Structure formats: C-alpha cells, structure tokens
Amino acid sequence: MDLDSFKSAIAREQRAEVSLLLVVRADWFFRSSVLGLAQCRRTYCHHLILEFLSVHPAIVGGAIPQVRGVGSGLVCGLASLAKSLGMALVWGEATAHPAPFYAKILNVREIADHFFIRGKALTRCEREFREEFLAET
C-alpha cells in the first residue's frame, strides 16, 4: 500500500485499521536489495503500532560496517509518517534483544517489553529523520 492509498483508506473509514510495510532498499547492497523493513498497523484510535522491525543480518552482525542507521532510520521514518498523518503516538513491543536499541533511539535509560514514542520523543525522531535521512537522498 502506498501513502496515498493509506490516506484514502483512512478518509473512507475513520476507524479503519490499516497495515503497511515500510521497506528500505538499496540496489548497491550486494547481499540483497532489502536492507530492512518495518511492519506496522494504524489502529482505530489513529495510532501507529510497530509490529515487527528487521534489519539485514549482515548489517546487524557488523559484517558490513559501512552500512549504518537502517533501524534508526526506520523508527524515525515511522515517527515522521505518524507526524505527517496527525498521529500522536507510535508504540510497539520490545523483546530482550532489541530493547537496548529502542532505548538508545528514544534516549531513555531502559525499555521494558513495550515502548511509546510520543510528545517530545516523536518530534525529535521526526526531526532527526528529516535532518539525517532525508538530507542524504
């Protein structure tokens, strides 16, 4: 689903729960054209749930040290999407392995089994996406 279709679905039905898949691609990445992805869902309350985030194992494992920022780009990109759609909250579940990653991005000491991106954190993530990731395109 592209962004226009997403917006159209919400306009047709205010309480629509709509899924989307955000994919980071790079033709130059020799292992796969997909560097990472985020599976999300818009709730009937007009929030965004991050259901699943994945970054290519070669990037996470450090085998390709020159590729960085895919996971944070996805999270901050979701914050940017949420802000552009007037959503006040992005939330998700964290397991033990990615919890420190989310804590770092959200600039908090610790993440339990869930996290919430709202208020100042949402604004900061959206700004970082614009400044760090959109500036490179």
VMD Tcl script that draws the C-alpha trace (Angstrom):
set ca {
  {0.00 0.00 0.00}
  {1.40 3.40 -0.92}
  {0.89 6.53 1.17}
  {-1.98 7.86 -0.97}
  {-3.87 4.56 -0.65}
  {-3.21 4.58 3.09}
  {-4.63 8.11 3.42}
  {-7.58 7.21 1.21}
  {-8.46 4.18 3.36}
  {-8.44 6.34 6.49}
  {-10.54 9.04 4.79}
  {-13.15 6.44 3.76}
  {-13.35 4.86 7.20}
  {-12.20 6.87 10.23}
  {-11.76 3.78 12.39}
  {-10.00 1.72 9.72}
  {-7.17 -0.48 10.86}
  {-4.69 -0.43 8.01}
  {-1.42 -2.37 7.76}
  {1.65 -1.16 5.95}
  {5.14 -2.35 5.25}
  {7.95 0.19 5.15}
  {10.94 -1.17 3.21}
  {14.48 0.23 2.94}
  {16.06 -0.75 -0.37}
  {19.46 -0.17 -1.94}
  {20.36 -1.57 -5.35}
  {24.07 -1.38 -4.49}
  {23.75 -3.69 -1.46}
  {25.21 -6.91 -2.85}
  {23.59 -9.31 -0.37}
  {20.01 -8.25 -1.07}
  {18.24 -5.15 -2.33}
  {16.37 -5.02 1.01}
  {18.32 -3.55 3.91}
  {15.45 -3.53 6.39}
  {11.71 -3.38 6.92}
  {9.08 -2.34 9.41}
  {5.63 -3.89 9.54}
  {3.10 -1.51 11.08}
  {-0.59 -1.06 11.66}
  {-2.73 2.02 12.07}
  {-5.16 1.47 14.95}
  {-8.76 2.58 15.02}
  {-7.61 5.21 17.57}
  {-5.31 6.73 14.91}
  {-2.06 5.47 16.45}
  {0.70 3.56 14.73}
  {1.85 0.19 16.06}
  {5.28 -1.09 15.08}
  {4.60 -4.81 14.93}
  {7.91 -6.00 13.53}
  {11.23 -4.37 12.63}
  {14.05 -6.18 10.89}
  {17.44 -5.15 9.57}
  {19.50 -7.41 7.27}
  {21.56 -9.80 9.44}
  {24.85 -8.79 7.76}
  {24.25 -5.20 8.85}
  {23.17 -6.07 12.40}
  {26.06 -8.52 12.79}
  {28.61 -5.92 11.70}
  {29.77 -7.80 8.60}
  {29.09 -4.63 6.59}
  {30.33 -1.86 8.94}
  {29.92 0.92 6.37}
  {26.11 0.45 6.38}
  {24.61 2.01 9.48}
  {21.40 3.67 10.59}
  {18.90 1.35 8.89}
  {16.99 0.51 12.08}
  {17.03 4.03 13.46}
  {16.04 5.33 10.01}
  {13.03 3.00 10.02}
  {11.94 4.05 13.52}
  {12.45 7.74 12.82}
  {10.75 7.33 9.45}
  {7.71 5.90 11.22}
  {7.73 8.89 13.56}
  {7.85 11.17 10.53}
  {4.98 9.30 8.91}
  {2.94 9.48 12.11}
  {3.52 13.22 12.44}
  {2.58 13.82 8.80}
  {-0.70 11.94 9.35}
  {-1.50 13.75 12.61}
  {-0.87 10.71 14.80}
  {0.16 11.42 18.36}
  {1.61 8.01 19.21}
  {3.78 5.26 17.79}
  {4.07 2.24 20.04}
  {5.46 -1.24 19.93}
  {6.59 -4.30 21.77}
  {10.23 -4.96 22.51}
  {11.92 -8.26 23.20}
  {15.16 -8.57 25.18}
  {17.50 -8.30 22.18}
  {16.20 -5.07 20.57}
  {15.21 -3.31 23.83}
  {18.63 -1.55 24.19}
  {18.35 -0.40 20.55}
  {14.95 1.22 21.19}
  {16.23 2.75 24.44}
  {19.13 4.35 22.54}
  {16.91 5.75 19.78}
  {14.35 7.07 22.26}
  {17.06 8.44 24.54}
  {15.80 6.65 27.63}
  {17.70 4.57 30.15}
  {15.77 1.37 29.70}
  {12.92 -0.15 27.71}
  {10.69 -2.80 29.23}
  {8.65 -5.05 26.96}
  {6.96 -2.08 25.27}
  {7.77 1.45 24.20}
  {5.86 4.59 23.34}
  {7.03 7.34 21.02}
  {5.00 10.47 21.66}
  {5.34 14.13 22.54}
  {8.93 15.38 22.52}
  {10.34 11.98 21.53}
  {8.04 11.82 18.49}
  {9.02 15.35 17.45}
  {12.74 14.62 17.94}
  {12.59 11.39 15.93}
  {10.68 13.11 13.13}
  {13.24 15.95 13.07}
  {16.17 13.51 13.04}
  {14.61 11.67 10.12}
  {14.26 14.90 8.15}
  {17.77 16.13 9.01}
  {19.76 12.91 8.85}
  {17.97 10.64 6.43}
  {16.07 12.85 4.02}
  {19.10 15.12 3.59}
  {21.03 12.17 2.12}
  {18.54 11.48 -0.69}
}
mol new
graphics top color blue
foreach p $ca { graphics top sphere $p radius 0.5 }
foreach p [lrange $ca 0 end-1] q [lrange $ca 1 end] { graphics top cylinder $p $q radius 0.2 }
display resetview
